[in-house]
Amino acid sequence: MLKGKIDRVIDIQGNDKFSDFVGLNVSFGEDIQIGSSLIMLTDYGSIQTSKVVNFEKKQDKYIVYTQNSVYHILILI
């Protein structure tokens, strides 16, 4: 399981979205599947995204592109 903190949520045009998810600590599996929803566990339950269309792993973050939003997730060690 990967652990991270949702740093930013933007829409698919690149505009910041208001989201209650920003600042949440999440855990999710390393096997992100394109075409499937990503389920992230939080201290309060779980978050399920729309279908993943792409993702990038940077040095210190994951960027997960879904049909509706782009999630920037800082990797926590």
N, C-alpha and C positions, 0 to 999 in steps of 0.2 A: 504494500500500500504506500502511496505517495502522500505526503502531508504538505499542505500549502495554505496560503491566505489569499482570498480573492482581493486583488489590488484595484481592479478596474473592470467595469462592464461597459461596453460600447455597442451601438447598433451596427448593422452591417455597412452603413455609410461612413462609419468612423466617429459618430457623435457620441459623447458621453450619455449614458442612460442613468436615470435615477434608479438605484437598485438597493434593496435591503440586504443584498448579498455581499456588498462591498465591506471588507473588514472581517468577514467570517473566516474562521479556520475550517478547512475542509480536508477530507481524506478521500482518495479515489484510487482505483486500480491502475497499474501501469499500462494495461492493455486497452488503450483508448481505441474504440472501433469507429471508423468512418461509416456513416449510415445508421448508426445506433445512437440512442441518447446516452449521455454521460451521467451517471449517478454519483453524486458527491455526498459523503456523510459529514454531518456537522454535529455540534454539541446538542442541537435542538431537533435533530431528525435527519432528513435527507433532502437534497435538491436534485431534480431531474431536469436536464437541459432538453432543448429540442434536438433534432438529429445533428450529429457532428458531421461537418463537411470537410474539415481539415484541422490539423493542429501542428504547432511548432514547439520544439523543445529548445529553449535558449539556455544559456549558462545558468541563470538564476530564476527562470520562470517558464511556465507553460502558457502558450496562447492557444486557446481552444475556440475554433470558429464553428458556430452552429448556424442553423437556418435563420435564427432571429437575432442572435447576439454574438459578441466576441468576449470571452472571459480571459482576463490576464490573471494568472495565479502564481504568486511568488512561492518558490519552493522553500519549505522550512525543513531544517535538519533536526 
